[in-house]
Amino acid sequence: MADIENDGLLSNPNRAMISPREAAEQRWGTMIAHRYRVEELLSFDEMGALYRARDTERGVPCALRILPEIYARDPEIRDRFLRDAEAAQVLQHPNIIEVFGTGKLDDGGVFSVMQLLDGQNLRAVLDEEKRISAGRAVHIASQVCRALGTAHDMGIIHRDLKPSNIVLVTQDGELDVVKVLDFGVCSHMDSERSGVSTIDKLVGSTAYMAPEQAAGEEADPVSDIYALGTVLFEMLTGRLPYTGRNDYDIMMKKGRQEAPRVDELVRDVPAALADLVSRCLAPRPENRIRSMRVLEVDLLRSLDAPAAPRAARSSGDLSERSAATSLSSGSLLPPAEPVAAVSNPNMILASASMSAPRPAPEPRTIVAPAKEHPHAWLWLVGAGSIAVVLVLFGPRLFGGSKPPADEPQAPVAATQDVDDSTPPEPPKPIDLAIPQAVENVGDPLVLAGRADLALAEGRFCQPAGECVRDYLAALKEIDPKHEAIERLTQKMPAAALDTGRKALTEKRFHDAGQVFRCVMALAPETPGMKELLAEALIGEGKILRLMKAWDELAALLEEYEKLGVKPGFDALVLKGQGMAGKGRWQESVDAYSAAAKLRSNDKDVKKALDEAKQQLKSAGKK
């Protein structure tokens, strides 16, 4: 498989001037490797084009993934693409997508030919149904165990298992037959120290990544078991085991505290199954189930097995967990008593898609483990690692966990609480208008391709050195007249606005705020930006208030005021609560007074105002 019959593309003198998507659309009707006829462009994503094609020798349909020349010229991207196909080709298993072959094109691109799947991925199922039954979850997870058990037996680990890489198809009348995709970030365990780049060792989706993998340690089979445990948790409860303001916060929680038990969040999960999920999610690798084969057997037995005895939790643990689950309640105040999270099923249909070998950029963290304390081993981070975190950690612009926060029933004056914990200091804000250095600048065509990829993935201003802002700055230096500069400069604000609005709709307020800040830094004249950023700040502020993060909330409120947007009722109430939390009672009184003028009949605001006045009076007497 090495040649391509494609006179329209190869003979076109303006081929270098068209975008990767336009080039992909022009392949319709062409023959690849004298054998595969392109019939339909199914999707175009960060790793190029996915086509429905026909194998003319066998007369059957197939899926054809083509990595464009501009990406294929980057050795790192090309090698990852080929490893994906080759790994799946080696893993002949009924629960792993079948790859028939790979090859190179005359124009510099590479391609792989795969089984054409007709189904829906697990991510789509969970988005639709919210959570699924224990029996169905075990049926799906046990097949994943079978697939990855075979991979592990051959010395291959997946590294990036997540719902979007698990496709459910109907086969021979059987529903929910699993096909595991995307071995593009996998590696042979016996070759980790040679031939695999540092970037590959860190690839993975943070929400599902094992703590030791995020800490930069070599992944092994129990890292995949942790990821599958996270998928199981999400299937059974409709939520992820850890939530936070960003991926850094989530990874620190993974190292500091045990995940909540499944049967504490939902009632219809057998305790034995909940025990298994907890063992999969153990922060320390040595405390997890040791192999996929064992996990598969235990899963199938868990539906009717009695639960193992478990130690009672302290009231402190329950209170901390209740505060975390209260994020879904929509209240701006922490609950006085522990509350239980409730999942609401909710269904949509979506077609399966082949996962790209290079996943959308999930923020990655590099931390060094320490052995002094079983729940604090991610805390001891070298200064160099923190610097890398600040560089690599941008917002997860599309996929991270959603911080649910509906409007509160009524605002109540917050009181200052004493928190004995010592949370990590938040990273200092970065000037989003200042471009950062790009590694391996090289060919302008490769740079333009990377910029296109960053735009498609929503990497507008972060991570540093791998975003649209930085690629464009580098491109302007080496080729100021390159056609991609004007095209991307025009597209970026609109694409960023769409991304930010989507994050707002999904209540991912921190992510939305980062996107809007980027637009304001790079295109400050964009209409409506201040109002959108203000909305994102208020949403994030409510979550910070729930978490009693008073210092961070105060900084966020200062940023809000600098926007010059006229504060509404919610903003004034939030400021009243935030200033009360800081013990700044005069500012709290002023904010509640302004809120009371907007809604004079709101009894709760009046009550909060009276309490703030009383606190101010008491403070004056001291």
Stockholm file with secondary structure:
# STOCKHOLM 1.0

chainA/1-622         MADIENDGLLSNPNRAMISPREAAEQRWGTMIAHRYRVEELLSFDEMGALYRARDTERGVPCALRILPEIYARDPEIRDRFLRDAEAAQVLQHPNIIEVFGTGKLDDGGVFSVMQLLDGQNLRAVLDEEKRISAGRAVHIASQVCRALGTAHDMGIIHRDLKPSNIVLVTQDGELDVVKVLDFGVCSHMDSERSGVSTIDKLVGSTAYMAPEQAAGEEADPVSDIYALGTVLFEMLTGRLPYTGRNDYDIMMKKGRQEAPRVDELVRDVPAALADLVSRCLAPRPENRIRSMRVLEVDLLRSLDAPAAPRAARSSGDLSERSAATSLSSGSLLPPAEPVAAVSNPNMILASASMSAPRPAPEPRTIVAPAKEHPHAWLWLVGAGSIAVVLVLFGPRLFGGSKPPADEPQAPVAATQDVDDSTPPEPPKPIDLAIPQAVENVGDPLVLAGRADLALAEGRFCQPAGECVRDYLAALKEIDPKHEAIERLTQKMPAAALDTGRKALTEKRFHDAGQVFRCVMALAPETPGMKELLAEALIGEGKILRLMKAWDELAALLEEYEKLGVKPGFDALVLKGQGMAGKGRWQESVDAYSAAAKLRSNDKDVKKALDEAKQQLKSAGKK
#=GR chainA/1-622 SS CCCEECHHHHTCTTGGGSCHHHHHHTTTTCEETTTEEEEEEEEEETTEEEEEEEETTTTEEEEEEEECHHHHTSHHHHHHHHHHHHHHHHCCCTTBCCEEEEEECTTSCEEEEECCCCEEEHHHHHHHHSSCCHHHHHHHHHHHHHHHHHHHHTTEECSCCCGGGEEEEEETTEEEEEEECCCTTCEEGGGTTSSCCHHHHHCSCTTTCCHHHHTTCCCCHHHHHHHHHHHHHHHHHSSCSCCCSSHHHHHHHHHHSCCCCHHHHCSSSCHHHHHHHHHHTCSSGGGSCCCHHHHHHHHHHHTSSCCCCCCCCCHHHHHHHHHHHGGGTCCSSCCSSCCCCCCCCCCCCCCCCCCCSSCSCCCCCCCCCCSSCTTCTTTCCCHHHHHHHHHHCCCCTTTSCCCCCCCCSCCCCCCCCCCCCCCCCCCCCCCTTSCCCCSSCCCHHHHHHHHHHHHHHTCSSCSTTSSHHHHHHHHHHHCTTCHHHHHHHHHHHHHHHHHHHHHHHTTCHHHHHHHHHHHHHHCTTCTTHHHHHHHHHHHHHHHHHHTTCHHHHHHHHHHHHHTTCCCCHHHHHHHHHHHHHTTCHHHHHHHHHHHHHHCTTCHHHHHHHHHHHHHHHHHHHC
#=GC SS_cons         CCCEECHHHHTCTTGGGSCHHHHHHTTTTCEETTTEEEEEEEEEETTEEEEEEEETTTTEEEEEEEECHHHHTSHHHHHHHHHHHHHHHHCCCTTBCCEEEEEECTTSCEEEEECCCCEEEHHHHHHHHSSCCHHHHHHHHHHHHHHHHHHHHTTEECSCCCGGGEEEEEETTEEEEEEECCCTTCEEGGGTTSSCCHHHHHCSCTTTCCHHHHTTCCCCHHHHHHHHHHHHHHHHHSSCSCCCSSHHHHHHHHHHSCCCCHHHHCSSSCHHHHHHHHHHTCSSGGGSCCCHHHHHHHHHHHTSSCCCCCCCCCHHHHHHHHHHHGGGTCCSSCCSSCCCCCCCCCCCCCCCCCCCSSCSCCCCCCCCCCSSCTTCTTTCCCHHHHHHHHHHCCCCTTTSCCCCCCCCSCCCCCCCCCCCCCCCCCCCCCCTTSCCCCSSCCCHHHHHHHHHHHHHHTCSSCSTTSSHHHHHHHHHHHCTTCHHHHHHHHHHHHHHHHHHHHHHHTTCHHHHHHHHHHHHHHCTTCTTHHHHHHHHHHHHHHHHHHTTCHHHHHHHHHHHHHTTCCCCHHHHHHHHHHHHHTTCHHHHHHHHHHHHHHCTTCHHHHHHHHHHHHHHHHHHHC
//
